[in-house]
């Protein structure tokens, strides 16, 4: 009975911590601070107040927790982006994700060598850790915001694509630190193999998962569990085959994101919730490994802040600006992408690899990376909406839909679309019978101020009305222009 009681206490503490974390995320409605920053700093403070919490977690355990969390976050993020959005920005995503990550690592290594008087190998480890942007933070900051144009897609795609590059860089630097020598042909070939296998595993995983998703199961609750299980298999198979498991699950998520399947809405809601839980878990776990007393007992934290400023205001713009020149973007969008190179869980996990390897100055590296990440999430992340407003980037927070009406049919209908009537849009103020609808499209439902309204021919549409349209499936773009396009927009 003593074991049961002791385990019950652990469950009570863990469950209470998650309740507090979820409630704390509500603060983001009142404070312009991303939720990951709250989780990370709250856990770091808790580990200082209760040192026993830090003693219960090893770096290896936290690293494994972080890997599983990132698999869930990347798979959900890939589904959120979808192939249609991703392919329109494939070139800038690939260039920023690969070339940009290498270039950022070099610039940060130079800055770290100057600021901390590190040798080039140690500075290279700091550069490799801080080079990739973080999907957990990017999806948390941009996930509930709709950004017009390609900048949001580029940022989300880059954060998913540059993880394998950062991992390969870190492994190469740790190998140099442990065994000496320099970057060899073997390092380059290993990186190429990792990317190629990851892409192939992601593609094959999507080809296997799509027909599997359309196979009926005895209970609706099994559908999202099936996609979760397959995503874990894809990560494991890619990793065992010496490929990037992170890239594989992200690619799979992108390729199935726009596809239709039974219970797709429930599958997406499940993975969205799971990604939110993973986000809380990974930042709390990482925060618990930090001893704030040690961090602030030396002058390293001030120089780490300076490194964060260099990364945000010098290194990121110097790397992103030339790489984005061939891409058709407004200058406001270019500057927005330059600002949003946010750091988070991935850099801390990469620094954890240095601690596990036992390289020289590994604990200092870990604390420096923590300070830079905290600066990036709090300072840069909090200013994202303001920067978007200053640069005239159309951004709005997407409203949650807690009351979801689901009509389940044994067979998928040929085409059902939902639109929201835009203020000053073409359909606003028009009667349904006067709308230029094709003979294949008709309005079957109208929701106004949360109440259903009979969709008769004489019904006049108002801004904010939600319109459910049955169509032949080929009029989606025309209908979107009719209901949602503002005058003067392209």
Secondary structure, DSSP 8 states (H G I E B T S, - for coil): -HHHHHHHHHHHHHHHHHHHHHHHHGGGGTSS--HHHHHHHHHHHHHHH-HHHHHT--HHHHHHHHHHHHHHHHHHHHHHHHHHHHHTTHHHHHHIIIIIHHHHHHHHHHHHHHHH---HHHHHHHHHHHHS--HHHHHHHHTTEEESSSHHHHHHHHHHHSHHHHHHHHHHHHHHHHH-----HHHHHHHHHHHHHHHHHHHHHHHHHHHHHTS--SSTHHHHHHHHHHHHHHHHHHHHTTS-HHHHHHHHHHHHTT---TTHHHHHHHHHHHHHHHHHHHHHHHHHT--HHHHHTSTHHHHHHHHHHHIIIIIHHHHHHHHHTTS---HHHHHHHHHT----HHHHHHHHHHHHHT-TTHHHHHHHHHHHHHHIIIIIHHHHHHHHHHTT--EEE-----S------SS--S-EEEEE--TT-SSTT-BGGGS---TT-EEEEEEETTEEE---TT-B--TT-EEEEE--SS-HHHHHHHHH--TT--
